Amino acid sequence: MLSVKPWRSEAVIQFIAAQFVCFSLGLVAAAGLQWAGVPAFKSPDSFGVVLCSTLGFQGATWVLIYFFLRQHQVTWRETFGLRKSRWWRALLMALVTALVILPVAWRLEQASELVLEKFGWTPASQTAVTMLAHAKSWWTRVYLGLFAVAIAPVAEEFIFRGVLYPFVKQLGLPRVALFGVSAIFALIHLDVTILVPLFVLALVLTWLYERTDSLLAPIAAHSLFNAANLVVLLFGVQLHQPLQRLYHLLHLT
């Protein structure tokens, strides 16, 4: 069962506001460099634009985590549940969860595409996904792969499972915490095709956090989820659906 978290309202508001500012500055910087004609910022799917947007959100979160924990005088070990006697259990549950949720998410993504196509909606890959699929330089693939497997899972799980979920739950709104925060998690990826799969993934990751009381578990499951889709994307591993249908599941923003 999830333990009570000491998050103060003003600190949570400051944390979210700081993220919004950092993300906005990243977008403004990218737009300015694109307007100036810098080669790496020529188009919205250029590496420089993706770099600014990812570091402005998930990258900045790593720095903001430090200040957030410092405000509450809580250590990283306590927050992420890195107890010597439990970390192996958290990782084991994360592995099992990832193996279960992957085929479910793929099926849901496939069903979502079919429904959208019936309504005349043509699914389109996210910018970072398209860029990764067509990247010619190895360092571009290394960065985007590192981002998907390491940087994004830690940042996003801290925000949604580590802070927002327990904060809203402790306000006396457990259902809003579960379904509302999960919905926001899915919506921020700005892709209607993967909205349902990511919503279900968020629910499962929240359940995992509740069961283990360790943020390490949802982070590991999230990382494995991204890694599996990354392998499929890069190496063309065929599972139970065409490769094109899997491009959307590598949810980068």
Helices and strands as residue ranges (DSSP letters): H 9-35, G 39-41, H 47-54, I 55-59, H 60-72, H 76-80, H 87-118, H 127-134, H 138-146, I 147-151, H 152-157, I 158-164, H 165-169, H 174-175, I 176-180, H 181-187, G 192-194, H 195-212, H 216-235, G 243-249
